[in-house]
């Protein structure tokens, strides 16, 4: 990472400083010729030409040949600074520091140059691992005197230094300013450091957050505008409506000419003013009822109908407790989102059940979220944690739910505190990676390796080779030489020798958020490279796969987190078979749970406004269904997942006696296959 920083810094130094002569700042109303004469600027241009052609020695020779007595003070500083830049680019950091310090002797007349020199010194000290000295140099550099490009690099360097030195106040300031240079919210939210900024900001209490935002009220940074908006949103959902409106008013005043921020505020205000109406009896349901996925939609509708019948029995009423308003998503996320909007605006539904497939779920949920409506998803939502709250419940068990269990103390005590991840390079895979990284950091777990793979591939040798440290053998040349020598002395040589080096297994377990088919190909790839007895941990789909169950005879132990199948209400299965003449599969069960949970929330309750419903929902700490329990923690719903192991065609709980197997019912007979 450090090398990457200095590649960036190097580009900053070599590009901006060599062109600085054309736009240097003049103080006190003086002319450019007061600081830099045309003859000097011509010489600098020649130096730049030699340097651009890779002739550093010639460039330095010209600079050193300049007569110090004949140069103006600013020119002397500028010359020394350029010498330092060239030395820095050639890896001569101590000599570069000496040159930069020489530049400071006469640079004070030009504040912009002085700030650049201090930034160069900070970069040089950082390269030498003198973090404290580097930080001091950044403090002396006035980033306001730098160009936008230079200032962005300055803030990034200061962020890294502050993080190293544990200076949290400086870290959040530098990170805020660094991300504040983004031109659009999409770029801002998609950035690598966005989540870290959010986590740091929301770790502050409300008073600290308010003071932090006010500190930047004259700068109109995009990052501050968006943080202020998220803070207002958080206050609103915490029931502090007046405080939320005060923040929104402040944002409108500060960001009146920033269209993206202003649009967010206007939409939120519109939502607060126009979506407070609620019909406690009305539940919206968005399913694919036509097209290629219609059979799945009909199965989900059957599961919901079974829940409605059960609620009537439990509530001891002949009248249907809810008006179910069905709409067809046609298997499209865009069409589904439109139907969500229609259900809220036309029917004032209390909640919406939808998202039978993840390809639809995200767009439908975001539409409901923008209007503050409770959304129950029948599949996972592949969004960052910060875009989820108590108004979303994922029936199958969210990514956050799975990793909450995987990083639990009992799992870490069993498997160890060194981990790695190999994940699909997709929206789904990236969602897993982001939460995996967050949980590892939170639990102080060491990540030894991160490797992605193409979802379309069927040959996983290359990503596995990368993860095991076998892809670039030159980095382990000494080890290769030693092993080769030992191998040459062996009297009996093994016929099979896939690679010279042994795999680097510096982790206790690997998280593998892959589909079952991918897992069946990934696991043998590790054996191919002589990496045996590895603890692989996957997601719920592993336990539902007939193919992976059968393959487990050859693959060995496969650990995963899944639903608590033993909790399944056998009465539900019997009633379902009796009424519908078929055994319920996974779709029927999660769909049944979706309405059953709404029944649990709404029993003996009636709400006049959506705010009343929100307050009631937020007060709930636990919800239960036939596929498990959900606990509200840190403002989101987490399903309590169960750690299991798949071995030799049998599924077993990890933390139970050896005899308690879950194969009393065949694995796929309860869940069915989607």
Secondary structure, DSSP 8 states (H G I E B T S, - for coil): -HHHHHHHHHHHHHHHTTSGGGS----TT--GGGTS-HHHHHHHHHHHHHHHTT-HHHHHHHHHHS-GGGS-HHHHHHHHHHHHHHHHHTT-HHHHHHHHHHHHTT-TT-HHHHHHHHHHHHHHHHHTT-HHHHHHHHHHS-GGGS-HHHHHHHHHHHHHHHHHHT-HHHHHHHHHHHHTT-SSHHHHHHSTTHHHHHHHHHTS-HHHHHHHHHTTTTT--HHHHHHHHHHHHHHHHTT-HHHHHHHHHHHHHHTTT-HHHHHHHHHHHHHHHHS-B-EEEEEEEEE--SSTTHHHHHHHHHHHHHHHHHHHHHHT-SS-SSEEEEEE-TT-HHHHHHHHHHHHHHH-EEEEEE-SSHHHHHHHHHHHHHTT-EEEESS---S-GGG--TTEEETT--HHHHHHHHTSHHHHHHH-SEEEEEEESSHHHHHHHHHHHHHHHHTT-EEEEEEEE-TT-S--HHHHHHHTT-S-GGGGHHHHHHHHHHHHH-SS--S--S-SS------SEEE----HHHHHHHHHHHHHTT--S-EEEE-GGGGG-HHHHHHHHHH--EEEEE--GGGS-HHHHHHHHHHHSS---HHHHHHHHHHHHHHHHHTT---SBHHHHHHHHHH--EEEETTEEEEEETTEEEE--EEEEEETTEEEETTS-TT-BSTTS-HHHHH---
